[in-house]
Amino acid sequence: MAALVLSPKDWLYGVFLLSAVVVFGNGIHYLLFRLLRRQQGEKPQRSLGIQKYLAWPARGVFLTIGSRIILPLVPRIPAPVLDRVEQPVECLLVLLVGWLAIGGVYVFQAVTLSRFDTTVADNLRARSVHIQNAVLPPAAHWHCGAS
């Protein structure tokens, strides 16, 4: 394996790029979820769980994608070292997208269940939908490999 010898200037540039990823990734996440929160605030009777189920996985996805884009731009990193660093980042991205997909299932379930009220007198359809939606989260965990 090639020795990784970088000058202080190269280290500073690399740290600057990774810091830029953190700042821009968190900024995009903040703006996106601020808009979603504002849109959801118009309907206070419904909580969709977007903040609860999607905030952390989305932040991780933004930061991982940013890191994946920035890594090749760091100067004088030998190709074998870059490959060894990129592979765990790509694996992390796959895991975070799976976490985001599971959160999407929970949000879908919250949206679906909010449309069917079980407190009304004739609630057979609503109870049927609630029972059917009880299967979604375990199926999503099984399909994505979570336990």
Secondary structure, DSSP 8 states (H G I E B T S, - for coil): -------HHHHHHHHHHHHHHHHHHHHHHHHHHHHHHHHHHT-TT----HHHHHHHHHHHHHHHHHHHHHGGGSTT--HHHHHHHHHHHHHHHHHHHHHHHHHHHHHHHHHHHHTS-TTSSS-HHHHHHHHHHTSHHHHHHHHHT--
